[in-house]
Amino acid sequence: MPDNASDSQGMAIVARTQGQMVRRRFFRHRAALAGMILFGLIIILAFSSIGFAGIPGWWDKTYLDTGALTNQGRPTLSLIPEFLGGAGMHLGEHPFGQDDIGIDYFALTMRGAQQSIIIAFVVGIVATFFGTVVGSVAGYFRGRLEALLMRLTDVMITIPVLIIAAVVGRMMGDSGALVLGLFLGLVTWPTLSRLVRGEFLSLREKEFVEAARAIGTSPRRIIFRHILPNTVGVIIVSATLGIASAVLLESALSFLGLGIQAPDTSLGQLISRYRSAMVVRPWLFWWPGMFIIAIALSINFIGDGLRDAFDPRQTRVRA
């Protein structure tokens, strides 16, 4: 007789570690894979084309060089093959066109994508660090320390993020992407801290934590070795979705003129600068807009995949 119902149905249950199951579920999430591939391609294109940090790229124009307008600055990119009635597949001299003073718009868009991605990742890392620290300390130690940290979190949450970010952007927009991202991260951590605190409140009462306390394990070791690894799923998913939100937040600030300042640029600043040209030269508006949408959607898809992969209700994977 078969040992269990699964064997009787011809399905074997394979024992796997938690990490193996997470990876398997993630790579079976088609939208997450598509988002990861798309986001990877955007990063490679943005940082390899015009270069970064003094490293030259393969594109021969920069986001600061002006020139004569060619064909009224229209895009030269063609994606329709000749056998389908198009002009053939080629980039041309200015694939994304030129702006009103002759700057190559492909180089401008790539620079904007670089800045937006840098700010988003810095915001995600800083907000994740502070949110995790505040949430874990408040959730484990409780008492007056928890009350103090949670009241600070409540105050931060009651103030609209865009208002705080606008003040920060106004003060730090001239300091570059890293500094702006750092200060934006310092005001966007409260949501994650509430999630981490909730996880710690639940886990600190579990038997394995009580056993660790009973044998004299230090609070530091309990937090880092016993509780925090069990909250990594919530933290990773929240950090991923926070990066996507940071892309949109930076774009909104730059659109309002409170983010990255000229002569540097970002995707939101490009949309703000050329929004009046949407009717006569729509490519100046659509290229940065499409990159913002592509970046935000791809990161959100990755976050959805990670959320499903870390779902504790999915405990078994069939061979």
Secondary structure, DSSP 4 states (H G I P E B T S, - for coil): --SSHHHHTT-PBPP--HHHHHHHHHHT-HHHHHHHHHHHHHHHHHHHHS-BTTB--S-S--SS-----SGGG----B-S-GGGTS--SB--S-TT-B-TT--BHHHHHHHHHHHHHHHHHHHHHHHHHHHHHHHHHHHHH-HHHHHHHHHHHHHHHHS-HHHHHHHHHHHHGGG-HHHHHHHHHTTS-HHHHHHHHHHHHHHTTSHHHHHHHHTT--HHHIIIIIIGGGGHHHHHHHHHHHHHHHHHHHHHHHHTT-SS-TTS--HHHHHHHTGGGTTT-THHHHHHHHHHHHHHHHHHHHHHHHHHHT-TT----B-
